[in-house]
């Protein structure tokens, strides 16, 4: 047998006594990925990240923590306990360093997790979270006593350099049940919990705990069963809580994870109340049809008896034909009902679920900000799932708009209608450069640069102005060079190291620098020296005739100084001495008019430097429920009228605007948030007060 147990998984998410129809933030069930470390291939990770401290973080913060924890565990080597320590240490280090910066909003988190390894389950916690395990006829709790506050509560993640990790492990038997929950579970009566844990199936277990909850509760339940066990609750099986994992082929078998929930789930691998109700409805139809067939069989039998007593060609024909045609007609009826009714029923049930979730959200007290946000986020998740079944429903659109409006008011989010400017076939747009009426974009998927001309108001493209720049594409012959993959594009006003000023620059991975002027025929090209020092260059910027290249692989920004219309020398190091910054996670940079360099990191942090020396910089003034937690690109707006920094965050589908000092100004989202699913770069025309966003293969525009 390749593995000992499969996992049936359920959850409860209750806020202020009301069930929320969404996965609890920070809950994760994950089986080993294809490239798991040796010894981890058959393990399953169960995690629950819980809020702590005075500053609740956005929902995505807890989700990312849980996912990062699973990734750290499956990438680690050694024993299970060693892997658990690795994941907690990594999470704590990241959070502690974040909190150490005075500019960052401090966050704390509690975490409890379980690892299924063969026939053993390993439990670990930091700060809080409790567990109950029913196995071999006994009930175990972790920590060992729910009455001891010192055991229940400890230092959360992010408050001290080394986390206080508590661990234990147990041997499982067939049908063992595990509960992971927040500390509110410790207030329940132990006898009642043991009774609920011993109910007939996992669905009944969840209902038992739900009946005991009067306040709030986040709970993950697991039942361990042998492979191929027939589930007592109608559930689908899956290999991951991550929706994208369903599309990935898994070469080695992994334990199945079947999920039954007390509220609906959006993952493709889970079964919600919606589909469960549909199956129950189909079962009821089948039972009615079976009763009908039995009754019709009796009628046919009686007709047959009458026919035997009164023989005749017509009655014999009708009797024999009816005995064949009636079952055939019933089969056709069943198939027709299934094909025509199931999809509609599932959609109607989903809409009903969304409407019910909205009613619950409306009933939450207005001063309960956390509960209100959680409830309306659950409504949006449900409407999103309904739209996947059938798009365009007006009731769903109204619920979505209502939820967005309430969340936006609490979070101070600006919502905009984004207008599609242009879409490029099979493109992956990553960089935008705006200059006057012209907008240049880099298609990184095909290594091609395009130019379009914008309308007077900036909200559309002039007809037939989309132009691929022939000298800025992979494989193009420019002078004595053939271009390779294009790393980046930028605009240079100063032509000290070029053939002329006011040109667009494109740089390939071999150091070939190409110029493009929209007004002159001259096309300059040169090969930069010293490219053998480059490790992983990703971005470039031009400032006062100099050329700067961001190279995270080398922890360096390379500077090329101009002379005689070229960049004739080897690159100079921007960072000197022993106190060089670590740039491994740097993703973008920019230079303002005074020469200050801003470097953006993947976690949303910005560091500022002048002449290689770090200056103080930090974000400030963000609303309580907002923070830049991840980022994809940055636009440095040096316009003297309204200078500022724009950061695109694909995870939250948001464009943030701050002052040059990092003070919050606005955060922008679209009404149709799917438009920002692949959000990459942004560019701003301050004169027209229009923001341009690249997402996937499209250019979008919206007004400030």
TIKEFI-310720 format. One line per 5 residues: number of its first residue (from 1); their letters; for each residue x, y, z of C-alpha. Coordinates in pm, whole numbers. Layout:
<nodes>
NUM	a	X/Y/Z | ...;
</nodes>
This chain:
<nodes>
1	xxxxx	0/0/0 | 145/335/-103 | -5/520/192 | -194/428/506 | -478/677/526;
6	xxxxx	-682/913/317 | -828/1226/473 | -1189/1339/485 | -1186/1710/567 | -1451/1954/683;
11	xxxxx	-1461/2302/833 | -1667/2549/1033 | -1631/2925/1006 | -1864/3111/1242 | -1851/3484/1311;
16	xxxxx	-2070/3634/1584 | -2288/3324/1586 | -2340/3320/1210 | -2199/3062/970 | -1987/3212/692;
21	xxxxx	-2005/3045/352 | -1632/3048/278 | -1315/2872/376 | -1173/3023/696 | -884/3260/615;
26	xxxxx	-558/3079/678 | -702/2727/651 | -504/2503/418 | -504/2132/334 | -216/2042/106;
31	xxxxx	-71/1713/-20 | 288/1684/-131 | 370/1863/-458 | 548/1688/-743 | 889/1811/-631;
36	xxxxx	860/1747/-259 | 1177/1674/-66 | 1278/1315/-8 | 1063/1157/261 | 779/1408/217;
41	xxxxx	624/1253/-96 | 326/1090/80 | 268/1347/357 | -36/1570/396 | -23/1915/556;
46	xxxxx	-315/2060/754 | -272/2422/863 | -471/2686/1044 | -331/3042/1069 | -527/3262/1312;
51	xxxxx	-534/3640/1374 | -362/3780/1681 | -278/4120/1825 | -442/4461/1790 | -390/4491/1413;
56	xxxxx	-584/4234/1211 | -423/4177/872 | -602/4142/536 | -745/3798/460 | -478/3737/196;
61	xxxxx	-209/3775/464 | -323/3462/652 | -378/3269/330 | -22/3344/214 | 120/3247/553;
66	xxxxx	-51/2908/541 | 64/2848/183 | 421/2954/261 | 422/2722/564 | 323/2425/348;
71	xxxxx	585/2515/86 | 856/2541/351 | 764/2202/498 | 755/2012/169 | 1082/2172/55;
76	xxxxx	1265/2085/378 | 1462/1768/443 | 1513/1550/747 | 1257/1430/998 | 898/1550/1023;
81	xxxxx	976/1749/1338 | 1274/1908/1163 | 1048/2012/874 | 792/2158/1114 | 1061/2363/1287;
86	xxxxx	1181/2483/947 | 837/2610/847 | 774/2789/1178 | 1120/2945/1185 | 1079/3072/826;
91	xxxxx	737/3223/894 | 850/3381/1219 | 1167/3527/1066 | 974/3693/783 | 711/3834/1017;
96	xxxxx	961/3945/1283 | 1173/4131/1027 | 859/4295/890 | 759/4410/1239 | 1109/4530/1327;
101	xxxxx	1082/4805/1067 | 926/5107/1232 | 765/5199/901 | 569/4874/875 | 237/4803/1042;
106	xxxxx	314/4523/1292 | 126/4197/1249 | 103/3891/1468 | -39/3547/1399 | -112/3218/1574;
111	xxxxx	-67/2890/1393 | -149/2525/1454 | -75/2255/1201 | -83/1878/1159 | 126/1651/938;
116	xxxxx	-9/1312/829 | 295/1088/787 | 212/722/728 | 4/606/1026 | 121/893/1248;
121	xxxxx	-4/1248/1288 | 232/1520/1413 | 82/1829/1577 | 258/2163/1626 | 153/2509/1739;
126	xxxxx	294/2856/1806 | 109/3111/2016 | -235/2952/2011 | -476/2712/1847 | -593/2384/1998;
131	xxxxx	-641/2027/1878 | -851/1726/1973 | -780/1373/1851 | -1007/1075/1894 | -817/753/1824;
136	xxxxx	-790/401/1971 | -1103/466/2177 | -961/766/2365 | -969/1144/2323 | -644/1341/2341;
141	xxxxx	-615/1721/2355 | -326/1947/2254 | -210/2129/2457 | -253/1865/2724 | -492/2078/2931;
146	xxxxx	-752/2326/2810 | -782/2466/3165 | -424/2596/3178 | -397/2945/3029 | -17/2929/3027;
151	xxxxx	-37/2622/2806 | -312/2766/2587 | -149/3100/2514 | 208/3172/2412 | 407/3434/2220;
156	xxxxx	257/3468/1869 | 457/3450/1550 | 637/3775/1478 | 693/3906/1833 | 1028/3745/1916;
161	xxxxx	1327/3632/1707 | 1283/3260/1783 | 933/3109/1789 | 815/2904/2088 | 720/2581/1908;
166	xxxxx	517/2312/2087 | 493/1967/1924 | 354/1620/1985 | 255/1317/1778 | 13/1024/1790;
171	xxxxx	-42/688/1620 | -368/671/1422 | -622/395/1382 | -898/349/1125 | -1159/622/1163;
176	xxxxx	-948/848/1386 | -1079/1205/1397 | -885/1526/1444 | -1001/1880/1521 | -783/2190/1475;
181	xxxxx	-943/2511/1599 | -890/2850/1755 | -869/2885/2134 | -1242/2947/2174 | -1286/2569/2150;
186	xxxxx	-1124/2540/2493 | -1436/2704/2646 | -1667/2424/2528 | -1770/2137/2758 | -1533/1845/2706;
191	xxxxx	-1807/1581/2732 | -2016/1755/2466 | -1716/1780/2235 | -1632/1411/2279 | -1992/1323/2198;
196	xxxxx	-1990/1539/1885 | -1655/1398/1775 | -1797/1043/1796 | -2101/1107/1574 | -2181/890/1273;
201	xxxxx	-1998/1090/1006 | -1797/1406/957 | -2100/1608/857 | -2269/1521/1186 | -1949/1611/1371;
206	xxxxx	-1955/1960/1221 | -2323/2006/1304 | -2250/1908/1664 | -1979/2169/1704 | -2190/2426/1524;
211	xxxxx	-2474/2373/1773 | -2235/2443/2062 | -2105/2770/1914 | -2266/3094/2026 | -1983/3333/1942;
216	xxxxx	-1710/3285/1682 | -1522/2971/1583 | -1271/2867/1318 | -1244/2489/1299 | -1087/2230/1069;
221	xxxxx	-1198/1867/1110 | -1031/1558/964 | -1124/1191/957 | -852/939/865 | -980/639/671;
226	xxxxx	-818/359/467 | -791/419/92 | -1098/341/-117 | -1330/379/184 | -1683/469/74;
231	xxxxx	-1771/810/216 | -2083/835/431 | -2126/1196/321 | -2156/1283/-49 | -1818/1438/-126;
236	xxxxx	-1578/1462/-415 | -1213/1371/-373 | -923/1595/-464 | -551/1629/-425 | -517/1988/-308;
241	xxxxx	-699/2286/-170 | -533/2498/-439 | -764/2540/-740 | -473/2545/-986 | -348/2210/-865;
246	xxxxx	-633/2035/-1036 | -484/2118/-1372 | -143/1972/-1286 | -59/1614/-1360 | 72/1422/-1057;
251	xxxxx	312/1144/-1158 | 314/975/-815 | 0/875/-623 | -96/1097/-331 | -346/1057/-50;
256	xxxxx	-688/1180/-152 | -847/1456/47 | -1225/1460/47 | -1388/1769/190 | -1730/1803/349;
261	xxxxx	-1814/2144/486 | -2071/2307/704 | -2047/2601/466 | -1973/2613/97 | -1624/2597/-52;
266	xxxxx	-1500/2764/-372 | -1220/2517/-447 | -1266/2284/-739 | -1164/1991/-518 | -1429/2044/-249;
271	xxxxx	-1797/1970/-227 | -2025/2245/-111 | -2379/2240/19 | -2487/2338/-328 | -2370/2027/-510;
276	xxxxx	-2463/1809/-213 | -2819/1939/-228 | -2831/1877/-602 | -2726/1517/-548 | -2986/1479/-274;
281	xxxxx	-3247/1626/-504 | -3149/1387/-782 | -3174/1098/-535 | -3524/1207/-437 | -3628/1220/-804;
286	xxxxx	-3484/874/-856 | -3679/737/-558 | -4003/891/-689 | -3936/745/-1032 | -3865/406/-877;
291	xxxxx	-4200/423/-695 | -4364/520/-1024 | -4204/230/-1208 | -4324/-10/-938 | -4681/127/-967;
296	xxxxx	-4671/116/-1345 | -4540/-239/-1325 | -4845/-335/-1121 | -5073/-167/-1376 | -4901/-348/-1662;
301	xxxxx	-4931/-677/-1473 | -5305/-622/-1427 | -5344/-529/-1792 | -5167/-852/-1876 | -5409/-1050/-1661;
306	xxxxx	-5709/-885/-1831 | -5550/-957/-2167 | -5511/-1322/-2077 | -5880/-1344/-1993 | -5983/-1144/-2307;
311	xxxxx	-5733/-1234/-2579 | -5723/-1019/-2889 | -5469/-879/-3130 | -5509/-517/-3026 | -5497/-575/-2652;
316	xxxxx	-5207/-818/-2688 | -5016/-561/-2894 | -5090/-282/-2649 | -4993/-496/-2354 | -4665/-616/-2501;
321	xxxxx	-4577/-276/-2645 | -4665/-96/-2324 | -4448/-324/-2116 | -4152/-227/-2335 | -4227/137/-2415;
326	xxxxx	-4317/253/-2066 | -3974/173/-1915 | -3805/322/-2222 | -4010/639/-2186 | -3920/658/-1817;
331	xxxxx	-3549/624/-1897 | -3580/905/-2153 | -3765/1115/-1895 | -3496/1059/-1632 | -3216/1152/-1874;
336	xxxxx	-3404/1460/-1996 | -3470/1576/-1639 | -3104/1527/-1546 | -2966/1704/-1852 | -3207/1996/-1839;
341	xxxxx	-3247/2045/-1466 | -2920/1982/-1284 | -2725/2285/-1402 | -3016/2518/-1342 | -3077/2372/-995;
346	xxxxx	-2715/2408/-897 | -2713/2769/-1011 | -3038/2850/-832 | -2910/2692/-513 | -2587/2887/-543;
351	xxxxx	-2778/3214/-585 | -2986/3122/-282 | -2668/3060/-87 | -2530/3399/-188 | -2854/3570/-92;
356	xxxxx	-2856/3393/245 | -2494/3491/308 | -2582/3852/225 | -2871/3847/472 | -2636/3719/742;
361	xxxxx	-2383/3989/657 | -2648/4260/677 | -2738/4141/1026 | -2390/4185/1172 | -2350/4487/1398;
366	xxxxx	-2197/4785/1221 | -1930/4823/1491 | -1809/4467/1430 | -1568/4560/1150 | -1385/4227/1142;
371	xxxxx	-1709/4028/1129 | -1858/4256/865 | -1553/4226/643 | -1541/3848/682 | -1911/3811/606;
376	xxxxx	-1912/4030/295 | -1592/3873/166 | -1774/3540/197 | -2062/3684/-7 | -1821/3790/-282;
381	xxxxx	-1657/3448/-287 | -2000/3285/-323 | -2112/3519/-602 | -1783/3454/-781 | -1850/3080/-765;
386	xxxxx	-2206/3132/-892 | -2077/3340/-1183 | -1854/3050/-1281 | -2170/2839/-1322 | -2359/3107/-1512;
391	xxxxx	-2244/3464/-1572 | -2454/3776/-1618 | -2719/3730/-1349 | -2853/4068/-1229 | -2920/3953/-873;
396	xxxxx	-2559/3836/-838 | -2435/4162/-986 | -2636/4357/-730 | -2503/4146/-441 | -2146/4186/-570;
401	xxxxx	-2181/4563/-595 | -2338/4583/-247 | -2056/4378/-94 | -1788/4575/-274 | -1940/4906/-161;
406	xxxxx	-1947/4807/206 | -1595/4660/200 | -1465/4964/12 | -1613/5203/267 | -1450/5015/555;
411	xxxxx	-1116/4978/378 | -1113/5318/199 | -1080/5159/-145 | -1149/5354/-464 | -1347/5147/-714;
416	xxxxx	-1322/5230/-1086 | -1460/5117/-1421 | -1157/5006/-1622 | -1185/5057/-1998 | -1003/4811/-2226;
421	xxxxx	-775/5012/-2455 | -627/4731/-2663 | -564/4356/-2645 | -265/4187/-2810 | -300/3829/-2939;
426	xxxxx	-112/3566/-2735 | 77/3837/-2548 | 205/3876/-2192 | 242/4248/-2132 | 485/4336/-1853;
431	xxxxx	616/4690/-1897 | 449/5018/-1998 | 619/5346/-2090 | 409/5655/-2163 | 544/5955/-2349;
436	xxxxx	304/6227/-2462 | 29/6069/-2669 | 229/5750/-2725 | 216/5440/-2505 | 483/5170/-2546;
441	xxxxx	438/4818/-2408 | 670/4518/-2386 | 519/4180/-2469 | 752/3962/-2263 | 592/3642/-2390;
446	xxxxx	696/3710/-2748 | 975/3965/-2682 | 814/4233/-2896 | 771/4605/-2823 | 457/4783/-2947;
451	xxxxx	364/5147/-2984 | 7/5280/-2977 | -126/5637/-2997 | -385/5745/-2743 | -690/5964/-2799;
456	xxxxx	-710/6319/-2672 | -876/6220/-2344 | -643/5921/-2305 | -929/5672/-2262 | -901/5501/-2601;
461	xxxxx	-658/5422/-2881 | -667/5603/-3211 | -772/5360/-3486 | -500/5165/-3666 | -216/5304/-3456;
466	xxxxx	-95/4977/-3304 | 256/4933/-3440 | 511/4660/-3362 | 856/4819/-3350 | 1060/4616/-3597;
471	xxxxx	1396/4685/-3432 | 1270/4587/-3086 | 1185/4220/-3108 | 1364/3893/-3046 | 1554/3786/-3357;
476	xxxxx	1563/4132/-3513 | 1884/4233/-3692 | 1989/4580/-3580 | 2322/4698/-3714 | 2575/4422/-3649;
481	xxxxx	2366/4258/-3377 | 2078/4013/-3352 | 1851/4071/-3054 | 1796/3801/-2793 | 1526/3808/-2521;
486	xxxxx	1435/4166/-2430 | 1481/4240/-2059 | 1317/4580/-2031 | 1229/4910/-2197 | 1263/5267/-2067;
491	xxxxx	1266/5628/-2189 | 1577/5844/-2198 | 1557/6220/-2236 | 1930/6278/-2208 | 2121/6142/-2508;
496	xxxxx	2473/6176/-2364 | 2547/5806/-2414 | 2322/5765/-2716 | 2294/5878/-3076 | 2025/6131/-2971;
501	xxxxx	1797/6225/-2682 | 1428/6156/-2623 | 1433/5795/-2735 | 1287/5467/-2620 | 1551/5213/-2513;
506	xxxxx	1527/4834/-2524 | 1789/4608/-2368 | 1839/4238/-2442 | 2003/3978/-2218 | 2332/3999/-2411;
511	xxxxx	2369/4371/-2343 | 2256/4500/-2683 | 2097/4842/-2632 | 1862/4962/-2909 | 1720/5312/-2954;
516	xxxxx	1388/5407/-3113 | 1270/5756/-3196 | 909/5814/-3302 | 1007/6135/-3489 | 1351/6070/-3644;
521	xxxxx	1470/5792/-3871 | 1796/5746/-3680 | 1816/5412/-3498 | 2111/5384/-3260 | 2244/5051/-3131;
526	xxxxx	2544/4951/-2916 | 2673/4657/-2714 | 2733/4723/-2345 | 3058/4595/-2197 | 3104/4388/-1882;
531	xxxxx	2792/4177/-1925 | 2986/3878/-1791 | 2944/4040/-1448 | 2566/4029/-1477 | 2385/3751/-1291;
536	xxxxx	2013/3811/-1333 | 1939/4160/-1470 | 1567/4239/-1482 | 1511/4616/-1508 | 1682/4931/-1634;
541	xxxxx	1643/5306/-1585 | 1802/5615/-1739 | 1895/5924/-1534 | 2090/6230/-1651 | 2257/6041/-1934;
546	xxxxx	2357/5743/-1719 | 2214/5394/-1754 | 2128/5183/-1447 | 2054/4809/-1451 | 1895/4626/-1155;
551	xxxxx	2057/4284/-1105 | 1905/4098/-805 | 2123/3793/-876 | 2436/4000/-812 | 2281/4209/-530;
556	xxxxx	2380/4508/-736 | 2271/4795/-957 | 2516/4836/-1245 | 2584/5192/-1361 | 2707/5283/-1710;
561	xxxxx	2849/5632/-1755 | 2826/5806/-2095 | 3108/5943/-2306 | 3103/6065/-2665 | 2757/5938/-2750;
566	xxxxx	2811/5584/-2617 | 2857/5388/-2295 | 3218/5288/-2361 | 3329/5144/-2027 | 3260/4850/-1801;
571	xxxxx	2978/4892/-1548 | 3039/5054/-1210 | 2892/4916/-888 | 2624/5136/-734 | 2657/4961/-397;
576	xxxxx	3008/4966/-250 | 3167/4847/73 | 3053/4573/306 | 2701/4696/391 | 2538/4607/64;
581	xxxxx	2165/4535/59 | 2028/4192/-22 | 1835/4225/-346 | 1730/3864/-407 | 1359/3955/-390;
586	xxxxx	1386/4289/-571 | 1148/4311/-867 | 1153/4675/-985 | 1321/5012/-930 | 1308/5377/-1029;
591	xxxxx	1506/5700/-993 | 1354/6038/-908 | 1470/6380/-1030 | 1712/6422/-739 | 1885/6089/-798;
596	xxxxx	1725/5891/-517 | 1686/5525/-610 | 1371/5339/-502 | 1385/4957/-505 | 1062/4755/-484;
601	xxxxx	1062/4405/-335 | 815/4121/-393 | 668/4156/-43 | 569/4518/-111 | 860/4678/77;
606	xxxxx	1040/4975/-81 | 1398/5068/7 | 1541/5409/-85 | 1907/5496/-154 | 2121/5792/-251;
611	xxxxx	2472/5730/-389 | 2449/5372/-260 | 2365/5472/99 | 2025/5370/234 | 1785/5644/340;
616	xxxxx	1489/5612/571 | 1168/5518/390 | 846/5360/507 | 477/5347/423 | 246/5545/650;
621	xxxxx	-115/5652/683 | -266/5333/540 | -623/5252/653 | -644/4988/931 | -737/4702/698;
626	xxxxx	-500/4790/416 | -131/4729/362 | 90/4647/65 | 171/4281/132 | 287/4182/-216;
631	xxxxx	382/4361/-534 | 457/4305/-901 | 579/4639/-1038 | 622/5007/-954 | 571/5335/-1138;
636	xxxxx	761/5637/-1011 | 563/5947/-1106 | 810/6238/-1108 | 558/6488/-1243 | 603/6801/-1026;
641	xxxxx	226/6859/-1017 | 149/6537/-830 | 460/6324/-769 | 401/5981/-623 | 461/5608/-624;
646	xxxxx	222/5354/-776 | 254/4987/-679 | 63/4709/-854 | -42/4414/-634 | -170/4120/-834;
651	xxxxx	-268/3919/-524 | -516/4177/-394 | -590/4303/-749 | -510/4656/-636 | -309/4956/-755;
656	xxxxx	-178/5155/-457 | -84/5524/-475 | 141/5690/-216 | 342/6009/-192 | 714/5999/-267;
661	xxxxx	766/5960/108 | 533/5657/125 | 223/5824/271 | -102/5659/162 | -307/5849/-97;
666	xxxxx	-541/5597/-263 | -591/5234/-353 | -771/5147/-675 | -966/4838/-774 | -1198/4767/-1064;
671	xxxxx	-1565/4677/-1028 | -1490/4367/-1233 | -1193/4244/-1033 | -1116/3968/-1282 | -971/4242/-1504;
676	xxxxx	-679/4261/-1259 | -622/3885/-1231 | -297/3920/-1426 | -212/4274/-1319 | 152/4359/-1398;
681	xxxxx	268/4715/-1465 | 107/5059/-1437 | 182/5397/-1597 | 22/5733/-1519 | -56/6037/-1734;
686	xxxxx	-89/6306/-1469 | -198/6568/-1723 | -501/6364/-1825 | -530/6206/-1480 | -549/5859/-1631;
691	xxxxx	-392/5540/-1496 | -296/5269/-1745 | -270/4912/-1619 | -133/4607/-1798 | -310/4280/-1722;
696	xxxxx	-237/3967/-1921 | -254/4067/-2287 | -457/4384/-2234 | -407/4755/-2169 | -673/4896/-1933;
701	xxxx	-738/5262/-1850 | -926/5426/-1566 | -958/5780/-1438 | -797/5891/-1114;
</nodes>
